[in-house]
Amino acid sequence: MSSVRITQVRSTIGQTDRHIGTLRALGLGKIGRTSEHKDSPVLQGMLRQVNHLVRVESA
């Protein structure tokens, strides 16, 4: 399974509680924070929900 590096690039100000919760579950919360996860269908769904707040790279 491949790995994905996720970096938060936009603020959560004005976002819904669901988006903020999804970022927390991804290990993010402040601009510039990066986390690495194994790619899975669940992760892809989370990224689809907050794609306007994060940058995704293959690791």
Backbone bond lengths (Angstrom), bond angles and torsions (degrees), N, CA, C in turn:
res aa  C-N    CA-C-N  psi(-1)  N-CA   C-N-CA  omega(-1)  CA-C   N-CA-C  phi
1 M - - - 1.443 - - 1.529 109.16 -
2 S 1.326 116.56 137.99 1.454 120.00 -178.25 1.527 110.67 -81.40
3 S 1.305 114.43 164.11 1.451 121.25 -179.48 1.529 108.89 -109.94
4 V 1.327 115.97 149.34 1.457 122.06 -177.85 1.518 108.73 -126.87
5 R 1.333 116.69 133.53 1.461 121.95 176.51 1.525 108.02 -103.42
6 I 1.330 115.83 126.45 1.467 122.32 -175.18 1.522 107.93 -118.25
7 T 1.335 116.68 128.41 1.462 122.51 179.08 1.517 108.95 -124.30
8 Q 1.335 116.67 130.89 1.457 120.46 176.61 1.521 108.94 -78.64
9 V 1.345 116.87 127.84 1.457 121.23 -177.12 1.524 113.34 -118.68
10 R 1.341 118.07 -10.20 1.457 121.34 178.48 1.519 110.44 -130.58
11 S 1.317 116.10 157.14 1.452 123.36 -177.92 1.526 111.68 -75.20
12 T 1.327 114.74 157.40 1.465 120.46 177.32 1.528 111.86 -91.26
13 I 1.320 118.16 0.53 1.463 120.74 179.21 1.525 109.07 -60.74
14 G 1.315 116.51 127.24 1.454 121.68 179.37 1.514 114.32 85.51
15 Q 1.321 117.91 -0.48 1.467 121.30 179.40 1.523 110.17 -87.17
16 T 1.316 115.83 160.75 1.462 120.32 179.08 1.528 109.67 -73.79
17 D 1.321 115.66 161.85 1.463 120.64 177.86 1.523 111.23 -61.79
18 R 1.327 117.39 -32.24 1.468 120.57 178.48 1.526 110.97 -64.55
19 H 1.333 117.74 -41.68 1.464 120.54 179.05 1.518 110.52 -66.18
20 I 1.314 116.89 -42.72 1.461 121.03 179.06 1.523 109.85 -62.59
21 G 1.326 117.15 -42.97 1.454 121.25 178.15 1.517 112.69 -63.45
22 T 1.321 116.61 -38.09 1.462 120.54 178.18 1.525 110.42 -65.00
23 L 1.329 116.84 -42.08 1.471 119.51 177.36 1.524 110.78 -62.21
24 R 1.332 116.89 -41.44 1.468 120.47 178.11 1.524 110.48 -61.02
25 A 1.332 116.71 -42.46 1.467 121.23 179.91 1.530 111.09 -64.75
26 L 1.329 116.72 -27.92 1.464 121.04 177.40 1.530 111.79 -82.52
27 G 1.324 117.36 -6.22 1.456 121.05 -179.68 1.512 113.27 87.73
28 L 1.322 116.55 22.23 1.459 121.21 -179.23 1.524 108.91 -113.86
29 G 1.320 117.36 -174.84 1.457 120.57 178.90 1.512 112.26 159.87
30 K 1.323 117.09 -21.46 1.460 121.17 176.62 1.520 108.33 -129.58
31 I 1.322 115.84 149.10 1.459 121.00 179.35 1.524 109.26 -60.03
32 G 1.327 115.97 134.12 1.459 121.22 178.17 1.515 114.33 95.87
33 R 1.325 118.12 -13.19 1.466 120.15 178.36 1.516 109.74 -72.96
34 T 1.323 115.15 143.93 1.461 121.73 -178.67 1.509 109.73 -127.55
35 S 1.322 116.16 142.05 1.461 121.52 174.78 1.520 108.02 -136.63
36 E 1.320 115.73 157.66 1.450 121.50 -178.95 1.526 108.87 -124.62
37 H 1.332 116.42 131.66 1.457 122.45 -177.47 1.517 109.64 -135.83
38 K 1.323 115.83 156.80 1.457 120.99 172.36 1.524 108.34 -78.64
39 D 1.320 116.02 137.72 1.459 121.32 -177.68 1.527 110.45 -69.13
40 S 1.332 115.95 134.96 1.466 122.03 178.07 1.529 108.07 -156.49
41 P 1.322 117.67 164.45 1.470 120.00 177.19 1.528 112.85 -59.82
42 V 1.333 117.29 -35.62 1.468 120.95 178.95 1.524 109.67 -64.63
43 L 1.331 116.79 -44.57 1.459 121.36 179.24 1.524 110.54 -62.87
44 Q 1.321 117.49 -41.23 1.463 120.48 179.62 1.528 111.32 -61.72
45 G 1.331 117.40 -37.66 1.460 120.82 176.98 1.518 111.96 -65.78
46 M 1.329 116.46 -39.86 1.464 120.30 177.86 1.519 110.48 -65.09
47 L 1.315 116.97 -42.13 1.459 120.76 -179.72 1.529 111.43 -67.46
48 R 1.316 117.36 -34.71 1.462 120.86 177.36 1.527 110.35 -63.11
49 Q 1.333 116.64 -34.07 1.459 121.26 -178.16 1.529 111.99 -71.41
50 V 1.335 117.68 -33.10 1.471 120.67 -175.97 1.528 112.16 -120.46
51 N 1.336 117.25 28.13 1.463 119.84 -175.66 1.525 113.34 -63.07
52 H 1.328 117.99 -20.65 1.455 121.40 178.93 1.530 112.59 -80.82
53 L 1.338 117.32 -6.52 1.462 121.79 -178.29 1.519 113.58 -111.17
54 V 1.328 117.99 -13.45 1.452 121.26 -172.11 1.525 112.50 -127.89
55 R 1.337 114.88 162.35 1.466 122.78 171.35 1.520 106.51 -116.88
56 V 1.319 116.89 132.63 1.464 121.70 -176.58 1.519 109.23 -115.33
57 E 1.338 115.99 132.29 1.461 122.22 178.72 1.519 109.56 -131.65
58 S 1.295 117.55 147.75 1.462 120.85 172.44 1.510 108.09 -75.15
59 A 1.319 116.34 139.74 1.477 119.72 -179.24 1.509 110.57 -115.44
